[in-house]
């Protein structure tokens, strides 16, 4: 009789231990778990006073409503055809090095002049001509180095860092303790580079995507 009782006691203790372990693992805790995909809280390493140096935001898009008519008549009749032809053939040096075409800049230019029309349409040329007139330029309706240069100045002046720099203000660097050190292979020539953690993470994601596309 003693052996069966001992066996029953052992089984009972084993079941109690298993039940306690199950409750400890699966019982919900008081604090909610963080949801995946939430952005990291970067306030811990952001300096108290910081003037960002980022590309200017895009110009506000046209008012949402009826579709924009792209048959404008504010530009010369040949402007749309010239834009369509130069979109992929214009030989120029917008940033000091030879480039061909301005298709890569077309979305930013469209945002600047406030149109959703295609770069080879009359509506785009008309919107550009109106923008040129508002900024003291000849209303050709054609994208060329002169027009792009005028826009580039505006885009640079829209950058917060450039604005404060014009006033003789030079924002201080963030505390070194708040920066992350890049790996030697992540810099040119193994140079030691320190970045804000968020910027370094974004760079690594971009580099990883570029390597993935190259394979």
Secondary structure, DSSP 4 states (H G I P E B T S, - for coil): -HHHHHHHHHHHHHHHHHHHHHHHHHSPPSSPPPPTTPPP--TTTS-SS-----PPPPPPPPPSSSPPP----SS-TTHHHHHHHHTTT-EE-TTSS-EE-SGGGHHHHHHHHT--S-TTSHHHHHHHHHHHHHTTS-------HHHHHHHHHHHHHTSHHHHHHHTT--PPPPPGGGEEEPPGGGSGGG---EEEHHHHHHHHHHHHHHHHHH-
